[in-house]
Amino acid sequence: MESVYWAVAVGAIVAGFVQGLSGFAFGMVAMSCWAWFLEPQLAAVLAVCGAWTGQMIAAFTRRRTSYWQILLPFLAGGLIGVPLGTYLLPFLDAAVFKAFLGTLMVIWCPIMLMSSRLGHVRVRSRLANAVSGLIGGIMGGLGGMTGVIPTLWTTMTGLPKDEQRAVIQNFNLATLSVTLLAYIASGSILPSMLPSIGLVMLAVLIPVLAGARLYVGISQSTFRALVLSLLTLSGIAMLVSSVPQLLAR
């Protein structure tokens, strides 16, 4: 049990630091660690709580511009997607969950790495933004990974960095808050989870602030390349772990 708490703490610290740097990615980083040690339902709850805590810290320590015209379609889709993801959460299979997450990371992270060399998608419709938010909401309900698809979409459409960061942070805070409420209402948060939740919330405090401070002094492109490379390797490791289990069935 003690080793599990260590895994929870380490995953939260690393993910909190990355979130402080980038404004997103807590769920992706934490899950790459926790999926090896925790049941999917517990990992999902911890990811949501940790990501929400990080976003709340950022909300109170840094001034944000909302860019409401861009943000609202994302929020509309996200608020529909969260209940869908929450509904699907109890039905998750551990091996399938790791395979899905690993595949997502192996596909998404290299695309993000190459996105600076690719031409931007010249579609910025509200419907497309809402669909992106819908998928983000579903992934939020499944494990706190609200920012993955919206971040990919806003990057591919060439949204300026400051606007992108503000939109994603505000989207994440709103959808994570709804996800947390949905988990509470649905009974997904069990009393036995409370010690781990408390550990995660405490573990992210300093890393989030440290990451946000360091973000000011380093190149965003250098940081993104490093983190996405590590996440790609984590995704490969998950696939190596889960695929043999699935093939054996």
ZIDA-V787123 format. One record per pair of residues at least 12 apart in sequence whose ideal C-beta (glycine too) atoms are under 7 Angstrom apart, sorted by sequence separation. I is the first residue (numbers start at 1). J is the second residue. D is the distance in whole Angstrom. If there is no record, write none. Layout:
I&J&D, I&J&D
This chain:
31&43&6, 34&46&7, 136&148&7, 136&149&5, 154&167&6, 15&29&4, 135&149&4, 136&150&5, 154&168&7, 14&29&6, 15&30&4, 30&46&7, 31&47&6, 30&47&5, 132&149&5, 133&150&6, 151&168&5, 12&30&6, 132&150&5, 150&168&6, 11&30&5, 14&33&7, 27&47&4, 30&50&6, 26&47&7, 132&153&4, 147&168&5, 150&171&6, 11&33&4, 10&33&6, 11&34&5, 26&50&6, 27&51&6, 147&171&7, 26&51&4, 146&171&7, 147&172&5, 7&33&6, 8&34&7, 146&172&5, 7&34&7, 26&54&6, 146&175&5, 7&37&4, 146&176&6, 19&51&7, 144&176&7, 4&37&6, 124&157&5, 16&50&7, 20&54&7, 123&157&7, 15&50&6, 19&54&4, 121&156&5, 136&171&7, 140&175&5, 144&179&7, 120&156&6, 121&157&5, 140&176&6, 120&157&6, 8&46&7, 12&50&5, 16&54&6, 120&158&4, 133&171&7, 137&175&5, 141&179&6, 136&175&7, 140&179&5, 108&148&6, 112&152&6, 115&155&5, 111&152&7, 115&156&6, 141&182&7, 112&155&6, 108&152&6, 44&89&6, 41&89&6, 41&90&7, 41&92&7, 40&92&4, 81&133&7, 85&137&6, 89&141&6, 73&126&4, 77&130&4, 81&134&4, 85&138&4, 88&141&7, 89&142&6, 40&94&6, 76&130&5, 77&131&6, 80&134&6, 81&135&7, 84&138&5, 85&139&6, 88&142&6, 39&94&7, 74&129&5, 77&132&7, 78&133&4, 81&136&7, 82&137&4, 85&140&6, 86&141&4, 73&129&4, 74&130&7, 77&133&3, 78&134&7, 81&137&2, 85&141&2, 40&97&4, 73&130&4, 76&133&7, 77&134&4, 80&137&6, 81&138&4, 84&141&6, 85&142&4, 74&132&6, 75&133&6, 78&136&5, 79&137&6, 82&140&6, 83&141&7, 74&133&4, 78&137&4, 82&141&5, 161&220&6, 73&133&7, 77&137&6, 81&141&7, 35&97&7, 35&98&5, 35&101&6, 78&146&7, 31&101&6, 74&150&6, 28&105&7, 51&144&5, 70&163&7, 74&167&7, 78&171&6, 82&175&6, 86&179&7, 47&143&5, 48&144&4, 67&163&5, 71&167&5, 75&171&6, 78&174&7, 82&178&5, 86&182&4, 47&144&3, 70&167&5, 74&171&5, 78&175&4, 82&179&5, 86&183&7, 44&142&6, 44&143&4, 67&166&5, 71&170&6, 75&174&6, 79&178&6, 83&182&6, 89&188&6, 43&143&7, 44&144&7, 66&166&7, 67&167&6, 71&171&6, 82&182&6, 86&186&6, 65&166&5, 64&166&6, 86&188&7, 66&170&6, 64&169&6, 64&170&6, 58&169&6, 31&143&6, 113&225&6, 55&169&7, 59&173&6, 113&228&5, 27&143&6, 112&228&5, 27&144&4, 28&145&6, 55&172&5, 26&144&7, 27&145&4, 55&173&4, 109&228&4, 28&148&6, 51&172&7, 55&176&6, 25&147&7, 109&231&5, 110&232&6, 24&147&3, 109&232&4, 52&176&4, 51&176&5, 52&177&6, 105&231&5, 106&232&6, 109&235&7, 24&151&6, 105&232&6, 48&176&6, 52&180&5, 105&234&6, 106&235&4, 105&235&3, 106&236&6, 48&179&5, 49&180&7, 48&180&6, 102&235&4, 106&239&7, 48&183&6, 102&238&3, 103&239&7, 101&238&6, 102&239&4, 45&183&6, 98&238&5, 99&239&6, 102&242&6, 23&165&5, 45&188&6, 98&241&6, 99&242&4, 24&168&5, 45&189&6, 98&242&4, 99&243&6, 23&168&6, 23&169&5, 41&188&7, 95&242&5, 99&246&6, 24&172&6, 45&193&6, 49&197&5, 53&201&5, 57&205&7, 61&209&7, 46&196&6, 50&200&4, 54&204&5, 58&208&7, 62&212&7, 95&245&4, 42&193&6, 46&197&6, 49&200&6, 50&201&7, 53&204&5, 57&208&5, 95&246&5, 45&197&7, 49&201&6, 57&209&7, 42&196&7, 46&200&5, 50&204&5, 54&208&5, 58&212&7, 16&203&7, 20&207&6, 8&196&5, 12&200&4, 16&204&3, 20&208&4, 19&208&6, 20&209&6, 9&199&6, 13&203&5, 17&207&4, 20&210&6, 21&211&4, 8&199&6, 12&203&4, 16&207&4, 20&211&2, 8&200&6, 12&204&5, 16&208&5, 19&211&7, 20&212&4, 17&210&6, 18&211&7, 21&214&6, 5&199&6, 9&203&5, 13&207&5, 17&211&4, 21&215&5, 16&211&7, 20&215&7, 32&231&6, 21&223&6, 25&227&7, 29&231&7, 32&234&4, 28&231&6, 35&238&6, 22&227&7, 18&227&6
